[in-house]
Amino acid sequence: MSEYFAGACGGADQSTAGTEDGLPLIGAVPGIDGAYVATGHSVWGMLNAPATGEAMSELILDGAAHHVDLAPFAPGRLPPLDPRGLLRATPRGLR
């Protein structure tokens, strides 16, 4: 992983998700009505795409996922991103 992204991703390498706990973000974005996210699967995205797609369609259309418990993947489980932390993680010359 490039030095630019290493700090932004909590030191994760290319084989892990970019979150601090290593889990993807799947669900409604807190504080933004009608916004949803399904990202951070890393190398497992192709394998998890069918289940993620089904869960997201249920969540968006029905208001809840019925076949998968999305609670462990909820975007609200993590603290909001402080963009100032990204600036500190930026190597010189890329600002």
ChimeraX attribute file (.defattr): number of C-alpha atoms within 10 A of each C-alpha:
attribute: neighborCount
match mode: 1-to-1
recipient: residues
	/A:1	11
	/A:2	9
	/A:3	11
	/A:4	16
	/A:5	17
	/A:6	17
	/A:7	17
	/A:8	21
	/A:9	18
	/A:10	14
	/A:11	15
	/A:12	18
	/A:13	14
	/A:14	12
	/A:15	12
	/A:16	19
	/A:17	22
	/A:18	23
	/A:19	19
	/A:20	14
	/A:21	13
	/A:22	17
	/A:23	17
	/A:24	23
	/A:25	24
	/A:26	24
	/A:27	24
	/A:28	20
	/A:29	16
	/A:30	14
	/A:31	8
	/A:32	8
	/A:33	8
	/A:34	9
	/A:35	11
	/A:36	17
	/A:37	14
	/A:38	20
	/A:39	18
	/A:40	18
	/A:41	22
	/A:42	16
	/A:43	12
	/A:44	13
	/A:45	15
	/A:46	9
	/A:47	10
	/A:48	11
	/A:49	13
	/A:50	11
	/A:51	12
	/A:52	20
	/A:53	13
	/A:54	14
	/A:55	22
	/A:56	23
	/A:57	14
	/A:58	16
	/A:59	18
	/A:60	15
	/A:61	10
	/A:62	10
	/A:63	11
	/A:64	16
	/A:65	19
	/A:66	12
	/A:67	10
	/A:68	13
	/A:69	11
	/A:70	18
	/A:71	12
	/A:72	12
	/A:73	19
	/A:74	19
	/A:75	22
	/A:76	16
	/A:77	12
	/A:78	12
	/A:79	7
	/A:80	9
	/A:81	9
	/A:82	9
	/A:83	9
	/A:84	8
	/A:85	11
	/A:86	15
	/A:87	15
	/A:88	12
	/A:89	15
	/A:90	16
	/A:91	13
	/A:92	9
	/A:93	5
	/A:94	7
	/A:95	6
